[in-house]
Amino acid sequence: MIKITIPSNNTAERKYILDIIFDEFLGLKFDVIENNDCKDWIIEFENKQALTIEDTFFSKYPKNLDYLKLENIPFKIEELDIFAASFFMLTRWEEYVNKNRDSHKRFPASESLAFKQGFLDRPIVNEYVDMLKRMLLELDSNLTFKKREYRILLTHDVDAPLKYTNLKSGLREIVGDIIKRKNIKLSIKNIIQKIKVTLGVEKDPFDNFDYIMDVSEKVGVKSYFFFMGKGLTKFDNMYNSGDKFTNDLIKKIKSRGHHIGIHPTYDAYNNVAQFTKEKQELEKNLDTNITFGREHFLRFEVPTTWQIWEDHGMSWDSTLSFADKEGFRCGVCYTYSVFNVLTRKKLNLKEKPLIVMEGSFATYQPNIKPIEMENKIKLLIEEVKKYNGEFVFLWHNSSFNTAQWKKYQDIYERVLK
């Protein structure tokens, strides 16, 4: 049994990160001892060897929650010891103290230390854990660690299962083709497509569910489809979770052994009552026990969103990637238990950090070339493979068969091969 002695301050925070690293990530059993006279992190082994890691952060703030201030965000991640640095990345307390937001009230990548310091493309917590693992083995070569295998988690937010549901649908895009994009040829293509779909001679361009499941099964996994309930804003209500098409689609997804979760609407990320209504609606209409999913527009608020999910008995969330930039928002490619920085409690809820959303490229980097997008995704996959992690990939069903996505859509299947 490993014995870890810690200072008697910020003990909930210290015990949380030790539990994540030693238990959840490394699979090691350990005991924690609090000591008023201790100044650093002291790790002792049964063979009497010991490793001391200098405490560069928590000891500076003896009172609980004293650290939780904007001015305490480090200028460089290297200023923190590996435990404080990992706590910083996993808990996202940076986002609680930094109130800057984009037009959708989201914490943007550009505000993050990871982006500013150029390590958003690196799972830096995995790097720290790997470094610690090597140090531990130097002192006790008999240690055995949790075995992991690289895996892919294919996820699909169903914002709109169909593009054309009535005579009005698609008209805004067609008008935009003419007025905003000044592309008459494109508007004509969309008009013809709408007519064909309406007449039933062509499949709706967003109805790509069979294709998505086919691709997933080819690579030996099952897809996760996240559906929406009735929302409150203009960004919601593209369909009714109880309509015939959705009902038939759910039956098809279940029959093929794929998975169904929740995609809470635009305002549900910090609205308890709204989240409750939507979860109840989906469980009734989809005849499914809803226990996992991802927030719409990747809207997320520390620690409110996690606590809402916890209080509703959810098993895992996969919201945490930046909308405007792909990469490792949490600095890790492992699933982990989350922490409420205000109540100072480890939650039962797990986070499966999203690594790539296709929209982070085409929507926020519209001039990116397909080969550049493909190479970047492959680079991130290789980073995840280094640590036998989980590559969580989001590709919407609506990101095929449209003018915006035509040059990118083949990337999905190529990177999975």
C-alpha positions as CSV (number, residue, x, y, z in Angstrom):
1,M,0.0,0.0,0.0
2,I,1.3,3.4,-1.0
3,K,1.2,6.1,1.7
4,I,0.8,9.7,0.6
5,T,1.3,12.5,3.2
6,I,-0.2,15.9,2.4
7,P,-0.4,19.3,4.1
8,S,-3.5,20.0,6.2
9,N,-5.0,22.7,3.8
10,N,-7.2,22.3,0.7
11,T,-7.5,18.7,1.7
12,A,-10.7,18.0,-0.4
13,E,-8.9,19.3,-3.5
14,R,-5.8,17.4,-2.7
15,K,-7.6,14.1,-2.0
16,Y,-9.6,14.5,-5.2
17,I,-6.7,14.8,-7.5
18,L,-4.8,12.0,-5.8
19,D,-7.8,9.8,-6.2
20,I,-8.1,10.6,-9.9
21,I,-4.4,10.1,-10.7
22,F,-3.6,7.2,-8.4
23,D,-6.9,5.3,-8.4
24,E,-8.8,6.1,-11.6
25,F,-5.8,6.7,-13.9
26,L,-3.1,4.4,-12.6
27,G,-5.1,1.8,-10.7
28,L,-3.0,2.0,-7.5
29,K,-4.2,1.6,-3.9
30,F,-3.1,4.3,-1.5
31,D,-3.7,5.9,1.9
32,V,-3.7,9.6,2.5
33,I,-2.3,11.1,5.7
34,E,-2.8,14.8,6.7
35,N,0.1,16.4,8.5
36,N,0.1,20.0,9.8
37,D,3.9,20.0,9.6
38,C,4.1,18.7,6.0
39,K,4.9,21.2,3.3
40,D,4.9,19.0,0.2
41,W,3.5,15.9,-1.4
42,I,5.3,12.9,0.1
43,I,4.8,9.5,-1.5
44,E,6.1,6.5,0.5
45,F,6.4,2.9,-0.6
46,E,6.3,-0.4,1.3
47,N,10.0,-0.9,0.4
48,K,10.8,2.3,2.4
49,Q,11.6,4.3,-0.7
50,A,10.0,7.8,-0.9
51,L,9.3,10.5,-3.5
52,T,8.8,14.1,-2.5
53,I,7.1,16.5,-4.9
54,E,7.3,20.1,-4.0
55,D,4.0,21.8,-3.4
56,T,4.0,25.0,-5.6
57,F,0.4,26.0,-5.3
58,F,-2.1,24.9,-2.6
59,S,0.2,25.7,0.3
60,K,0.0,29.4,-0.8
61,Y,-3.7,29.5,0.0
62,P,-4.3,28.1,3.6
63,K,-8.0,29.0,3.7
64,N,-10.5,26.9,1.7
65,L,-11.3,28.4,-1.7
66,D,-8.7,31.1,-1.4
67,Y,-7.1,29.9,-4.6
68,L,-10.3,30.4,-6.5
69,K,-9.5,33.8,-7.9
70,L,-8.6,35.2,-11.4
71,E,-5.2,36.4,-10.3
72,N,-4.2,32.9,-9.3
73,I,-4.4,31.5,-12.8
74,P,-0.7,30.7,-13.5
75,F,1.0,32.5,-16.3
76,K,2.5,29.1,-17.3
77,I,1.4,25.6,-16.5
78,E,5.0,24.8,-15.5
79,E,4.6,27.1,-12.5
80,L,2.4,24.4,-10.9
81,D,3.4,21.0,-9.4
82,I,1.9,18.1,-11.4
83,F,-1.0,17.6,-8.9
84,A,-2.0,21.2,-8.9
85,A,-1.6,21.4,-12.7
86,S,-3.8,18.3,-13.2
87,F,-6.4,19.7,-10.8
88,F,-6.4,23.0,-12.8
89,M,-7.0,21.2,-16.0
90,L,-9.6,18.6,-14.9
91,T,-11.8,20.8,-12.7
92,R,-11.8,23.7,-15.1
93,W,-11.7,26.2,-12.2
94,E,-10.0,28.5,-14.7
95,E,-13.4,28.9,-16.4
96,Y,-15.1,29.8,-13.1
97,V,-12.8,32.7,-12.3
98,N,-12.4,34.0,-15.8
99,K,-15.7,35.4,-16.8
100,N,-14.9,36.3,-20.5
101,R,-17.4,34.6,-22.8
102,D,-18.3,34.5,-26.5
103,S,-21.6,35.5,-28.0
104,H,-23.2,32.2,-26.8
105,K,-21.9,32.8,-23.2
106,R,-19.3,30.1,-23.7
107,F,-15.7,30.1,-22.4
108,P,-13.7,30.4,-25.6
109,A,-10.5,28.5,-26.4
110,S,-8.7,31.8,-26.8
111,E,-9.2,32.6,-23.1
112,S,-7.7,29.3,-21.9
113,L,-4.2,28.9,-20.6
114,A,-3.8,25.8,-22.8
115,F,-4.4,27.9,-26.0
116,K,-2.3,30.9,-24.8
117,Q,0.6,28.6,-23.9
118,G,0.3,26.4,-27.0
119,F,-0.5,23.0,-25.4
120,L,-4.2,22.6,-26.3
121,D,-3.2,19.9,-28.8
122,R,-1.5,17.9,-26.0
123,P,-3.1,15.8,-23.4
124,I,-0.9,17.4,-20.8
125,V,-2.5,15.6,-17.8
126,N,-1.7,12.3,-19.5
127,E,1.9,13.5,-19.9
128,Y,2.1,14.3,-16.2
129,V,0.6,11.0,-15.2
130,D,3.0,9.1,-17.5
131,M,6.0,11.0,-16.0
132,L,4.8,10.2,-12.5
133,K,4.3,6.6,-13.4
134,R,8.0,6.4,-14.6
135,M,9.2,8.0,-11.3
136,L,7.1,5.6,-9.2
137,L,8.6,2.6,-11.1
138,E,12.1,3.8,-10.4
139,L,11.4,3.6,-6.7
140,D,9.3,0.4,-6.8
141,S,9.6,-1.8,-9.9
142,N,7.0,-4.2,-8.5
143,L,4.1,-1.8,-9.1
144,T,1.4,-2.9,-11.5
145,F,-0.8,-0.3,-13.2
146,K,-4.3,-0.3,-14.7
147,K,-4.2,-1.7,-18.3
148,R,-5.8,0.4,-21.0
149,E,-6.6,0.1,-24.7
150,Y,-7.1,2.8,-27.2
151,R,-10.8,3.2,-28.2
152,I,-13.0,5.5,-30.3
153,L,-16.2,6.9,-29.1
154,L,-18.3,8.1,-32.0
155,T,-21.0,10.6,-31.1
156,H,-23.6,12.5,-33.0
157,D,-25.6,15.4,-31.8
158,V,-29.0,15.3,-33.5
159,D,-29.8,19.0,-33.8
160,A,-32.1,18.3,-36.8
161,P,-32.8,14.8,-38.0
162,L,-34.3,16.2,-41.2
163,K,-33.6,19.3,-43.2
164,Y,-37.0,19.5,-45.0
165,T,-39.9,18.9,-42.7
166,N,-42.5,21.3,-44.2
167,L,-42.9,23.9,-47.0
168,K,-41.1,26.6,-44.9
169,S,-38.0,24.5,-44.0
170,G,-34.9,25.3,-46.0
171,L,-36.3,28.7,-47.2
172,R,-34.0,30.7,-45.0
173,E,-30.9,28.9,-46.4
174,I,-32.1,29.5,-49.9
175,V,-32.7,33.2,-49.3
176,G,-29.2,33.4,-47.6
177,D,-27.7,31.8,-50.8
178,I,-29.1,34.6,-52.8
179,I,-28.8,37.7,-50.5
180,K,-25.9,36.9,-48.2
181,R,-23.7,34.5,-50.2
182,K,-24.8,35.9,-53.6
183,N,-24.7,32.4,-55.0
184,I,-27.6,31.9,-57.4
185,K,-26.3,28.5,-58.6
186,L,-26.3,27.2,-55.0
187,S,-29.8,28.5,-54.3
188,I,-31.1,26.7,-57.4
189,K,-29.4,23.5,-56.3
190,N,-31.1,23.8,-52.9
191,I,-34.5,24.6,-54.4
192,I,-34.3,21.5,-56.6
193,Q,-33.2,19.3,-53.7
194,K,-36.1,20.6,-51.6
195,I,-38.6,19.8,-54.3
196,K,-37.2,16.3,-54.8
197,V,-37.3,15.6,-51.1
198,T,-40.8,17.0,-50.8
199,L,-42.0,14.8,-53.7
200,G,-40.3,11.8,-52.2
201,V,-37.9,11.1,-55.0
202,E,-34.8,11.9,-53.0
203,K,-33.8,11.1,-49.4
204,D,-33.6,14.0,-47.0
205,P,-29.9,15.2,-46.9
206,F,-29.8,15.0,-43.1
207,D,-31.1,11.5,-42.9
208,N,-27.7,9.9,-42.7
209,F,-28.3,7.6,-39.7
210,D,-28.0,4.3,-41.6
211,Y,-24.7,5.5,-43.1
212,I,-23.4,6.6,-39.7
213,M,-24.2,3.2,-38.1
214,D,-22.7,1.4,-41.1
215,V,-19.4,3.2,-40.7
216,S,-19.4,2.6,-36.9
217,E,-20.0,-1.1,-37.4
218,K,-17.2,-1.3,-40.0
219,V,-14.7,0.0,-37.4
220,G,-16.1,-2.3,-34.7
221,V,-18.0,0.2,-32.5
222,K,-21.5,1.5,-31.8
223,S,-22.5,5.1,-32.2
224,Y,-24.0,7.4,-29.6
225,F,-26.9,9.6,-30.8
226,F,-27.9,12.5,-28.6
227,F,-31.5,13.8,-29.1
228,M,-33.2,17.0,-28.1
229,G,-36.4,17.8,-26.3
230,K,-38.5,20.9,-26.5
231,G,-36.4,24.1,-25.9
232,L,-37.0,27.7,-25.3
233,T,-35.0,29.5,-27.9
234,K,-34.6,30.0,-31.7
235,F,-31.7,27.5,-31.5
236,D,-34.0,24.7,-30.5
237,N,-37.1,22.9,-31.7
238,M,-36.0,21.7,-35.1
239,Y,-38.1,18.6,-34.5
240,N,-40.5,17.0,-32.1
241,S,-39.1,14.1,-30.1
242,G,-42.4,12.3,-30.2
243,D,-43.0,12.6,-34.0
244,K,-43.2,9.5,-36.2
245,F,-39.9,9.9,-38.0
246,T,-38.0,10.2,-34.7
247,N,-40.0,7.3,-33.2
248,D,-39.1,5.1,-36.2
249,L,-35.5,6.3,-36.1
250,I,-35.2,5.4,-32.4
251,K,-36.5,1.9,-33.0
252,K,-33.9,1.5,-35.8
253,I,-31.0,2.7,-33.6
254,K,-32.0,0.3,-30.8
255,S,-32.5,-2.6,-33.1
256,R,-28.9,-2.2,-34.3
257,G,-27.5,-1.9,-30.8
258,H,-26.4,1.7,-31.0
259,H,-26.9,4.1,-28.1
260,I,-29.3,7.0,-27.3
261,G,-28.6,10.0,-25.0
262,I,-29.7,13.5,-24.4
263,H,-28.6,16.7,-26.1
264,P,-30.1,19.3,-23.7
265,T,-31.4,22.4,-25.5
266,Y,-29.7,25.8,-25.6
267,D,-30.7,27.1,-22.2
268,A,-30.7,23.8,-20.3
269,Y,-27.0,23.9,-19.3
270,N,-27.7,26.1,-16.3
271,N,-31.5,25.7,-15.9
272,V,-32.5,22.8,-13.6
273,A,-36.2,22.9,-14.4
274,Q,-35.5,22.9,-18.1
275,F,-33.1,20.0,-17.9
276,T,-35.6,18.1,-15.8
277,K,-38.4,18.6,-18.4
278,E,-36.3,17.5,-21.3
279,K,-35.0,14.4,-19.6
280,Q,-38.5,13.4,-18.7
281,E,-39.8,14.2,-22.2
282,L,-37.1,12.1,-23.9
283,E,-37.4,9.2,-21.5
284,K,-41.1,9.1,-22.3
285,N,-41.0,9.7,-26.0
286,L,-37.9,7.7,-26.8
287,D,-38.8,4.9,-24.3
288,T,-35.2,5.1,-23.0
289,N,-33.4,5.5,-19.7
290,I,-31.4,8.7,-20.3
291,T,-28.0,8.6,-18.5
292,F,-25.5,10.3,-20.8
293,G,-25.2,13.0,-23.5
294,R,-23.8,16.4,-24.4
295,E,-24.9,20.0,-24.1
296,H,-26.2,21.9,-27.2
297,F,-23.7,24.4,-28.6
298,L,-21.3,23.0,-26.1
299,R,-22.6,25.5,-23.6
300,F,-21.2,24.7,-20.1
301,E,-20.9,26.5,-16.8
302,V,-18.5,25.5,-14.0
303,P,-19.6,23.9,-11.7
304,T,-23.4,24.4,-12.4
305,T,-23.7,22.1,-15.5
306,W,-21.9,19.2,-13.9
307,Q,-24.0,19.5,-10.7
308,I,-27.3,19.5,-12.7
309,W,-26.2,16.3,-14.4
310,E,-25.1,14.8,-11.1
311,D,-28.4,15.7,-9.4
312,H,-30.3,14.0,-12.2
313,G,-28.4,10.7,-11.8
314,M,-26.5,11.1,-15.1
315,S,-23.6,8.7,-15.6
316,W,-21.4,10.8,-18.0
317,D,-21.2,14.0,-20.0
318,S,-19.2,14.7,-23.1
319,T,-19.5,18.4,-23.6
320,L,-16.0,19.5,-22.8
321,S,-14.2,20.6,-26.0
322,F,-14.0,24.2,-27.1
323,A,-16.5,25.0,-29.8
324,D,-14.0,27.2,-31.6
325,K,-11.0,25.0,-31.4
326,E,-10.4,21.2,-31.3
327,G,-8.1,19.7,-28.7
328,F,-7.8,18.8,-25.1
329,R,-9.9,21.3,-23.1
330,C,-9.5,19.2,-20.0
331,G,-5.9,18.2,-20.8
332,V,-6.8,14.5,-20.8
333,C,-8.0,11.7,-23.0
334,Y,-9.3,9.5,-20.1
335,T,-12.8,9.4,-18.6
336,Y,-12.7,10.8,-15.1
337,S,-14.9,11.7,-12.1
338,V,-15.6,15.4,-11.9
339,F,-15.3,17.8,-9.0
340,N,-17.5,20.7,-7.9
341,V,-15.1,23.5,-7.0
342,L,-17.6,25.3,-4.8
343,T,-19.0,22.4,-2.8
344,R,-15.5,20.9,-2.8
345,K,-17.0,17.4,-3.6
346,K,-16.1,14.7,-6.0
347,L,-19.2,13.8,-8.0
348,N,-20.3,10.4,-9.3
349,L,-20.7,12.0,-12.7
350,K,-17.9,11.2,-15.2
351,E,-16.6,13.4,-18.0
352,K,-15.6,11.9,-21.3
353,P,-13.8,14.9,-22.8
354,L,-14.7,15.6,-26.4
355,I,-11.5,15.9,-28.5
356,V,-12.8,16.8,-32.0
357,M,-16.1,18.4,-33.2
358,E,-16.2,18.8,-36.9
359,G,-17.8,22.2,-36.6
360,S,-14.7,23.5,-34.8
361,F,-13.1,23.4,-38.2
362,A,-15.7,24.2,-40.9
363,T,-17.6,26.8,-38.8
364,Y,-14.8,28.5,-36.9
365,Q,-12.0,27.9,-39.4
366,P,-14.0,28.3,-42.7
367,N,-10.9,28.7,-44.8
368,I,-9.2,25.5,-43.6
369,K,-8.4,23.0,-46.4
370,P,-9.8,19.5,-46.2
371,I,-6.3,18.0,-46.1
372,E,-5.4,20.3,-43.2
373,M,-8.5,19.3,-41.3
374,E,-7.9,15.6,-41.9
375,N,-4.2,15.8,-40.9
376,K,-5.1,17.7,-37.7
377,I,-7.7,15.1,-36.7
378,K,-5.2,12.3,-37.3
379,L,-2.6,14.1,-35.2
380,L,-5.0,14.3,-32.3
381,I,-5.9,10.6,-32.8
382,E,-2.2,9.7,-32.5
383,E,-1.9,11.8,-29.3
384,V,-4.7,9.8,-27.8
385,K,-3.2,6.5,-29.0
386,K,0.1,7.3,-27.1
387,Y,-1.7,6.9,-23.8
388,N,-4.2,4.2,-24.8
389,G,-6.9,6.8,-24.3
390,E,-10.4,7.4,-25.7
391,F,-10.8,9.5,-28.8
392,V,-14.2,11.1,-28.5
393,F,-15.3,12.3,-31.9
394,L,-18.5,14.4,-32.7
395,W,-19.8,14.5,-36.2
396,H,-23.4,15.7,-36.7
397,N,-25.8,13.8,-38.9
398,S,-26.5,17.1,-40.6
399,S,-22.8,17.5,-41.6
400,F,-23.2,15.6,-44.8
401,N,-24.8,16.3,-48.2
402,T,-24.9,20.1,-47.9
403,A,-22.9,22.8,-49.8
404,Q,-21.0,23.7,-46.6
405,W,-19.9,20.1,-45.9
406,K,-19.5,18.6,-49.3
407,K,-15.7,19.1,-49.4
408,Y,-15.2,17.9,-45.8
409,Q,-17.7,15.0,-45.4
410,D,-15.4,12.2,-46.7
411,I,-12.9,13.0,-44.0
412,Y,-15.2,11.3,-41.4
413,E,-14.8,7.9,-42.9
414,R,-11.1,8.3,-43.9
415,V,-9.9,9.2,-40.4
416,L,-11.7,6.3,-38.9
417,K,-10.1,3.9,-41.3
